[in-house]
Amino acid sequence: DARVTQTPRHKVTEMGQEVTMRCQPILGHNTVFWYRQTMMQGLELLAYFRNRAPLDDSGMPKDRFSAEMPDATLATLKIQPSEPRDSAVYFCASGSVQGRRAKNIQYFGAGTRLSVL
Amino acid sequence: AQKITQTQPGMFVQEKEAVTLDCTYDTSDQSYGLFWYKQPSSGEMIFLIYQGSYDEQNATEGRYSLNFQKARKSANLVISASQLGDSAMYFCAMREGETSGSRLTFGEGTQLTVNP
């Protein structure tokens, strides 16, 4: 049963600390997305990659957030330094972009629940 | 302007009855896709159903069906024979065209409660 795997599931840290979240996309998927979910903003796209190349990171605060795909099986989202307002659930999703009129379904991981104290 | 609007913050339904969750969208693209996801209390996002803008028939997946009315820009989710396990938050989402890749824009969600 293929699924997107995210680690850690929960993270509690203190303000100013570095946080790294990891995502293993479904094997064969060529697109990876990072979303953030908060009560106030709902689900918002932070960044996404296609074939490991960043396509759009306009949703990410550039001064403290960074997203990378070191290889096809690993995507990372890093926050340095973390702040209390970063507390949220961070989702990774992967999909296989097949062109126009294709479903291009995104499958989500279970999320990382981050609390910055 | 909101691209995806879900006007029902909360809905209640009796077990075994059908329920409709509303979703309207706004786009000028001719090619787009509409999705519904379920988020139970455990937090994961589960894909339920997809409707393409060019699909002439309403999508169905088991107990889920999508009432797609293109002229009205609505894509309502119908759940038939509700079960207690259907209690969750439901999100409508849209993928616009090809130039924006496959990024999704989500609505604010509807919390569904199924009563025994």
Interface residues (C-beta under 8 A of the other chain):
Chain A: T31 F33 G42 L43 L45 Y48 R50 L55 D56 V89 F91 A93 G95 V97 G99 R100 R101 K103 N104 I105 Q106 Y107 F108 G109 A110 G111 R113
Chain B: S31 G33 F35 Y37 S42 G43 E44 M45 I46 F47 Y50 G52 Y54 F91 R95 E98 G101 S102 R103 L104 T105 F106 G107 E108 G109
